Structure formats: C-alpha cells, structure tokens
Amino acid sequence: MAEEYDDTHGTLLRSSTFLSATDVLVADEINAYDEKNCLVSVRSSSLANGAVRVLNSYDHNDRRVRKTVQRLMLPESVPPAPPQSAEWNTTATHTYFYDDWNLIEERIASDDGTASTNRYVWGKDLSGSLQGSGGVGGLVAVLVSENTSTTPDLESIQPSTIQGAVSFLACVDVAC
C-alpha cells in the first residue's frame, strides 16, 4: 500500500493499494478533508466512466449525518469527451441519526426509488453505562428493513468482549 500524506496536518491524501505478489494496482483513491480533519470526499483517481465518489456531511459535533454515493457518467461521443464534461449522478444517499454519540438509525435512499433502514440497538458500553465511553463495545444488534414500510428484521447480534472487541457476529436471517 502506498500512501501520500499532507505535510502540515499528517492527513491521508491519497492511498494506493497493490496486490503484493504481482504489484497490480487494486485501488487508487484521492481523499479530501475539512479544517476539522473530517473526511469530506473520497474518489477514484481515475475519472473513467462509472468511477465512484463519496461525499460526507457532518454536524456541529463532527458526526457524519449524510453520505452521498455518486457515479461519474461521461457523455457518449466520438472522440471520447473530456472528464470536464462529465456529470456525477447520485446513486444512493445515506442519512444518519444519533442518540448522543450512538448511531441509532441509517436511512438509505437509492436512485432507483428503493429505500431501506438500518436501526442500531445499544446496551451498556465499556464504561458500564449507556454512553459513558461513547458507545464503544455497546452495540447489541442491527435491525435491517429493506423496505421502510415493513417491519425490520433482526439482521445481526454483536456481543463484545470486556475490551470492546466484537466477540462474534450472529446473522439470524436465513438468507445471510
């Protein structure tokens, strides 16, 4: 993995991942951060048709409240159009809701009109309270609903160790 950092702040600007045996480039990303060092965008360094870009928005507490996933669409022309004439089309928008620092709901709206919701159930975290250590080690379950009008399915149970590491992940949906 090759990485390029900002000399002033030490933030990761570009990350290139290679397969070790053959040195084939797997991923080459360009990252952008705001003045608070929050990741605001990630995109492929290649501006080829279908390239993906992710844009993040944050609230006053630096919690991510929106993630927008976009694909680059180049106009079909001969000769090929330059990347400047391309358009980024939104394919999905994720909106996040919190109870203090604990993420409690993620709503995902796709460009095809479908929507899904992930709900997060929290128990006591490493501090022994509900949010004393910011929820670390307290995630109990994830409820997934593919259609927001349906009752969510219990997707996974995530018990953690006393150090906060996930000790096992149990998928309770037979389709997993």
C-alpha positions in Angstrom: 0.0 0.0 0.0 1.4 3.4 -1.0 0.1 6.4 0.9 0.6 10.2 0.5 0.1 12.5 3.5 -0.3 16.2 3.9 3.0 17.5 5.5 1.2 20.1 7.6 -1.5 18.1 9.2 -0.5 14.5 8.5 -3.8 13.7 6.9 -4.0 10.9 4.3 -4.5 12.5 0.9 -4.0 9.5 -1.5 -4.0 5.8 -0.9 -2.9 3.2 -3.5 -3.4 -0.5 -2.7 -1.4 -3.1 -4.6 -1.5 -6.9 -4.7 1.8 -7.8 -3.1 2.6 -10.8 -5.3 2.1 -9.0 -8.7 2.2 -5.3 -7.8 -1.1 -4.8 -9.6 -2.9 -1.6 -8.6 -6.2 -2.6 -6.9 -7.4 0.8 -5.7 -6.2 4.4 -6.0 -8.2 6.9 -4.1 -8.0 10.7 -3.5 -9.3 11.8 -0.1 -10.3 15.3 0.9 -10.6 16.6 4.5 -12.1 19.7 6.0 -10.4 22.0 8.6 -11.5 19.7 11.4 -9.9 16.7 9.7 -13.2 15.1 8.8 -13.2 13.1 5.6 -15.5 15.0 3.2 -14.8 13.1 0.0 -13.2 10.0 -1.4 -13.0 9.3 -5.1 -11.1 7.2 -7.5 -8.1 8.9 -9.0 -9.3 7.7 -12.4 -12.0 9.7 -14.0 -13.2 6.8 -16.1 -16.9 6.3 -16.8 -18.5 4.7 -13.8 -15.9 6.0 -11.3 -17.3 6.3 -7.7 -17.2 9.4 -5.5 -18.4 9.5 -1.8 -19.3 12.9 -0.2 -19.8 13.1 3.5 -21.5 15.9 5.6 -21.1 16.4 9.3 -23.0 18.1 12.1 -21.6 20.6 14.7 -20.3 17.6 16.8 -18.4 16.1 13.8 -20.8 13.2 13.5 -21.4 12.1 9.9 -25.0 12.9 9.1 -25.1 12.2 5.4 -23.1 10.1 2.9 -23.8 10.6 -0.8 -22.6 8.0 -3.3 -22.2 9.2 -6.8 -21.1 7.6 -10.2 -19.3 9.5 -13.0 -21.3 9.5 -16.2 -19.4 10.5 -19.3 -21.4 11.6 -22.3 -21.2 9.2 -25.2 -19.3 10.9 -28.0 -16.7 10.2 -30.6 -13.9 11.0 -29.9 -14.5 10.5 -26.1 -15.5 13.6 -24.2 -13.0 15.0 -21.7 -13.8 14.4 -18.0 -14.7 18.0 -17.5 -17.9 17.4 -19.5 -18.9 14.5 -17.2 -21.7 14.5 -14.7 -21.7 12.9 -11.2 -25.1 11.1 -10.7 -26.2 10.3 -7.1 -26.8 6.6 -6.8 -27.6 6.5 -3.0 -27.9 8.8 -0.1 -27.4 7.6 3.5 -28.8 9.8 6.3 -27.7 9.1 9.9 -29.5 9.8 13.2 -27.9 9.7 16.6 -28.7 9.5 20.3 -25.8 11.5 21.7 -22.8 9.6 20.1 -24.6 6.3 19.4 -25.8 5.8 15.8 -29.4 4.7 16.1 -30.7 4.8 12.5 -29.4 4.9 9.0 -31.8 5.6 6.1 -30.7 4.7 2.6 -32.4 6.1 -0.4 -31.3 4.7 -3.8 -31.7 6.4 -7.2 -34.0 3.5 -8.3 -36.6 4.7 -5.7 -36.0 1.9 -3.2 -35.3 2.7 0.4 -34.0 0.8 3.4 -33.4 1.4 7.0 -30.8 0.1 9.5 -31.5 0.5 13.1 -28.9 0.0 15.8 -29.7 -1.2 19.3 -27.3 -0.3 22.1 -26.6 -1.7 25.5 -24.1 -0.8 28.2 -20.7 0.3 26.7 -17.2 -0.3 28.2 -17.9 2.3 31.0 -20.8 0.1 32.2 -23.3 2.9 31.3 -25.3 3.5 28.1 -22.9 6.2 26.7 -20.1 6.8 29.2 -17.4 5.7 26.7 -19.2 7.0 23.6 -20.9 3.6 23.0 -17.6 1.7 22.5 -18.4 -2.0 23.0 -22.1 -1.4 23.5 -23.7 -2.3 20.1 -26.1 -5.1 20.7 -28.0 -5.6 17.4 -28.6 -4.3 13.9 -32.1 -4.3 12.6 -32.4 -4.1 8.8 -35.5 -3.3 6.8 -35.2 -3.4 3.0 -38.5 -1.5 2.6 -39.2 1.3 5.1 -42.9 0.3 5.2 -42.1 -3.2 6.5 -41.1 -4.4 10.0 -37.4 -4.6 10.3 -35.7 -8.0 10.5 -33.1 -8.7 13.2 -30.0 -8.9 11.0 -27.2 -9.5 13.4 -26.3 -9.7 17.1 -22.9 -8.4 18.1 -21.8 -9.2 21.6 -18.5 -7.7 22.6 -15.7 -8.6 25.0 -14.8 -6.5 28.0 -12.3 -4.7 25.9 -15.0 -3.7 23.4 -14.0 -6.1 20.5 -16.8 -7.9 18.8 -16.6 -11.4 20.1 -18.9 -12.9 17.4 -21.3 -11.9 14.8 -24.5 -13.9 14.5 -26.6 -13.5 11.4 -30.2 -14.5 12.2 -31.6 -14.1 8.7 -31.6 -17.4 6.9 -30.7 -15.6 3.6 -27.3 -14.3 5.1 
